[in-house]
């Protein structure tokens, strides 16, 4: 069981400040997104940091768990937090996310997981309308010129 799930056993669905990382993977004007099984929305491969884990390791681990891809050459793009990073999961659990975003180069082939029902590259100008609120906020905050 992961750190946040352990905390949930103690505090229930109340809001938790959760530190995590997201992977930004691009290829020729396309952005990699995953379709989440829990809410059916598209988002960046991302997740919560575990104890004793660096945020770079979190981004690389979550990318692999959710897409099957291996991340390398991480470059920090930003740290996103604030009132627009609050989210309530379908099960009622609430978070206030502090998310570091890393650009990663990748190797391997994509595959779905127990967390994702689809993995796909989208053109920057034609991203799906049904994005997770946290992904939408991250994309609004980032300077597209640095990607």
C-alpha positions, 0 to 999 in steps of 0.5 A: 500500500502506498503512503497516501493510501496509508494516510487515507486509512487514518483521515478518510476523504478529508483534504490532504496536501499531496506532493506528486509529479507529472510526466510531460512527453512530446513528439512532433507537436503531440502531447502524450495523455492517458485516459484514467479508469477512475473518472474517464478523463484524460490527463498527464501520466502522474501520481503521488510521491512515495516516502524516500522517493525523489520527485524525478523518480516519481515522474519516471515511475508513474510514466512507466506504471501508466503507459509502459514507457521508460522515461529518461533525461528529465528536465524540470518544467515547473511546480504547480500549486494553489487553489486550482489544484484541488480535486475530489476523486470519484470515491470522495477523497480530496486532495490539494496537489503540489505537482512538479512537472518534468519533461521526459524523453521516452523509450519503449511501446505504450500499453494500458494499465490497471489505472489507464484505459488508453494511452495516446498522443494528441496534437497540441491544438486538438487536446481532448475536451475532457481533461482532468482539472489538474492537467488542465491547470498544469497546461495553463501554467506552463510556458509552451515555448519551453516545451 
